[in-house]
Amino acid sequence: MTQNLPALALAAALVAPLLGGCGGGGAPLTFDLAALPPSGRPAMAGRAIVVAEPVGIQPFESDRIIVREPGGSLSFLGGGQWADRLPRLIQTRLIQSLENSGRLRSVSRPSDKVASDYQLISEIRAFDVSAGTGEAVVDLSAKLIAEGTGRVTAARVFTARVPVKAVNAGNGAAALDAALGTVLADVVRWVNSGR
C-alpha cells in the first residue's frame, strides 16, 4: 500500500485545482453595468462625438467594487468584481447610451480614428458604496472639447446616489448600476442639448 502513496499524492495534486471552484471559496461573481436602452428614434445627422476613456484615481482603475468607509478610507468589496476595468466599462456604456439616443451622427473611441466635432472627456470622482450612508455614489465630471480648437465648450459634474439594501457584492453592484443609469441619462441629455 505504501508504494501507491506517491501516485495518490500526484493524483490529488492534479485534481485539486479542478475542484477549487466547487467549495465556498470560489471565484468572485462578475457584474456588468447597463447602457441606456435604444430610444426608438432613427439616427439624426447631428454631431459626431469621440468618447475618451474616463480617468480616475488608482482604486477606480481596476475591476474591483469599492467601499468607502466612514473615515474616508477605501476598501474592496469581497465576492464581486466588474466585467472589465471600471473606466473601460463606463466608456463603453457611455458610447452605447449616446448611440442608443439616436441623436448623433456618430459616437466612437479615440482609437477608431473617426473624424468628430467634439471629444467627451471625463473623470470618475466617485464610484463606490458608502458604508457610512448606505448609498451607492456615482460622481462623474465631464467636459465637451471642440475638435480642432481644443476649447472646452461645456463642463458639468453629474452625481447620483441610490440606497443599498446591504453592503455586499450583489446589492452594491445593483445600486451602482442604478446610480450610473441616472448619470448616463443626464449625460446623454446634456450632450444632446448642444452644450
C-alpha positions in Angstrom: 0.0 0.0 0.0 2.8 2.4 0.8 4.0 2.1 -2.8 0.8 3.8 -4.1 1.1 6.9 -1.8 3.2 8.9 -4.3 0.7 8.1 -7.1 -2.2 9.1 -4.8 -0.5 12.4 -3.9 0.2 13.1 -7.5 -3.5 12.4 -8.4 -4.7 14.6 -5.6 -2.4 17.4 -6.7 -3.8 17.2 -10.2 -7.4 17.1 -9.2 -7.4 19.8 -6.5 -7.2 22.8 -8.9 -10.2 21.3 -10.8 -12.3 21.2 -7.7 -11.2 24.6 -6.4 -14.4 26.3 -7.6 -16.7 23.7 -6.1 -16.5 24.9 -2.5 -17.4 28.2 -0.8 -14.1 29.9 -1.7 -14.7 30.1 -5.4 -14.1 32.9 -7.8 -15.9 36.2 -7.2 -19.2 37.0 -9.0 -18.8 39.2 -12.1 -21.2 42.1 -12.5 -21.9 44.3 -15.6 -23.2 47.8 -15.9 -26.1 48.6 -18.3 -26.3 51.2 -21.1 -29.5 53.2 -21.6 -31.9 51.3 -23.9 -32.4 52.5 -27.5 -34.8 55.5 -27.8 -36.5 54.1 -30.9 -35.6 57.3 -32.9 -33.9 57.0 -36.2 -30.3 58.3 -36.2 -30.2 62.0 -36.9 -27.5 63.8 -38.8 -26.2 65.5 -35.6 -22.8 66.0 -34.2 -20.0 63.4 -34.2 -18.6 62.7 -30.7 -15.5 60.8 -29.6 -15.7 59.4 -26.1 -12.4 59.1 -24.2 -11.9 56.5 -21.5 -12.6 58.2 -18.1 -9.6 58.8 -15.8 -9.7 58.3 -12.1 -7.5 57.6 -9.1 -5.8 54.2 -8.9 -8.6 52.3 -7.0 -11.0 53.1 -9.8 -8.6 51.8 -12.4 -9.4 48.2 -11.6 -12.3 45.8 -11.9 -13.0 45.8 -8.1 -16.1 47.1 -6.4 -15.1 49.8 -4.0 -16.4 50.6 -0.5 -15.8 54.0 1.1 -15.6 53.6 4.9 -17.0 56.3 7.2 -13.5 57.7 7.9 -12.9 58.1 4.1 -10.6 55.0 3.6 -11.3 52.8 0.6 -11.5 49.0 0.5 -12.6 46.4 -2.0 -15.9 44.6 -1.6 -15.3 40.9 -1.4 -17.1 38.4 -3.5 -17.7 40.6 -6.6 -15.9 42.3 -9.5 -16.9 44.3 -12.6 -16.8 42.6 -16.0 -13.9 44.8 -17.1 -11.8 47.6 -15.7 -14.2 50.3 -14.5 -13.0 53.1 -16.8 -13.3 50.9 -19.9 -16.7 49.7 -18.8 -18.0 53.2 -18.2 -16.6 54.4 -21.6 -18.4 51.5 -23.3 -21.7 52.2 -21.6 -21.4 56.0 -22.4 -20.8 55.2 -26.1 -23.7 52.7 -26.2 -26.1 55.1 -24.4 -25.2 58.0 -26.7 -25.6 55.8 -29.8 -28.9 54.5 -28.4 -30.2 58.0 -28.1 -30.4 58.2 -31.9 -29.5 61.9 -31.9 -25.8 61.9 -33.0 -24.2 61.3 -36.4 -21.5 59.0 -34.8 -20.1 58.0 -31.5 -16.7 56.4 -31.3 -13.5 55.8 -29.3 -10.3 57.8 -30.0 -8.6 54.6 -31.3 -11.3 54.4 -34.0 -9.7 57.4 -35.8 -13.1 58.7 -36.8 -13.4 62.5 -37.6 -15.5 64.2 -34.9 -16.9 67.5 -33.9 -16.3 67.1 -30.2 -14.5 64.9 -27.7 -16.2 63.9 -24.4 -13.6 63.6 -21.7 -14.5 62.6 -18.1 -13.1 61.8 -14.7 -14.5 59.2 -12.2 -14.7 61.2 -9.0 -16.7 58.6 -7.1 -18.0 55.1 -8.0 -18.4 53.3 -4.7 -20.6 52.1 -1.9 -20.6 54.5 1.0 -20.7 52.2 4.1 -21.5 55.2 6.3 -24.6 56.3 4.5 -25.6 53.0 2.9 -25.7 54.5 -0.6 -24.1 53.8 -3.9 -22.5 57.0 -5.1 -21.5 57.8 -8.8 -19.9 61.1 -9.4 -18.6 61.8 -12.9 -17.0 65.1 -14.2 -17.4 65.7 -17.9 -16.1 68.1 -20.5 -17.0 68.6 -24.2 -13.9 69.7 -26.1 -14.2 71.2 -29.6 -12.0 69.2 -32.0 -9.6 71.4 -33.9 -9.5 74.2 -31.3 -9.3 72.2 -28.1 -11.6 74.7 -26.5 -13.8 73.5 -23.6 -17.3 74.2 -24.8 -19.2 72.8 -21.8 -18.4 71.2 -18.5 -20.5 69.7 -15.8 -20.4 67.3 -12.8 -23.0 64.5 -12.7 -23.9 62.8 -9.4 -26.4 60.2 -8.4 -27.0 58.4 -5.1 -29.0 55.2 -4.7 -29.7 53.4 -1.4 -28.0 50.0 -0.9 -30.1 47.3 0.8 -26.9 45.7 2.3 -23.2 46.2 1.8 -22.4 43.1 -0.2 -21.4 42.4 -3.8 -24.8 41.8 -5.3 -26.6 44.7 -3.7 -23.7 47.1 -4.1 -23.3 46.3 -7.8 -27.1 46.6 -8.4 -27.2 50.0 -6.7 -24.1 51.3 -8.5 -25.6 50.2 -11.8 -28.8 52.1 -11.0 -26.8 55.2 -10.0 -24.8 55.0 -13.2 -28.1 54.7 -15.2 -29.2 58.1 -13.7 -25.8 59.7 -14.6 -25.9 58.2 -18.1 -29.4 59.6 -18.7 -28.2 63.1 -17.5 -25.0 63.0 -19.7 -27.0 61.9 -22.8 -29.5 64.8 -22.3 -26.6 67.2 -21.7 -24.6 66.1 -24.8 -27.7 66.1 -27.0 -28.8 69.5 -25.8 -25.9 71.1 -27.7 -24.0 72.1 -24.6 
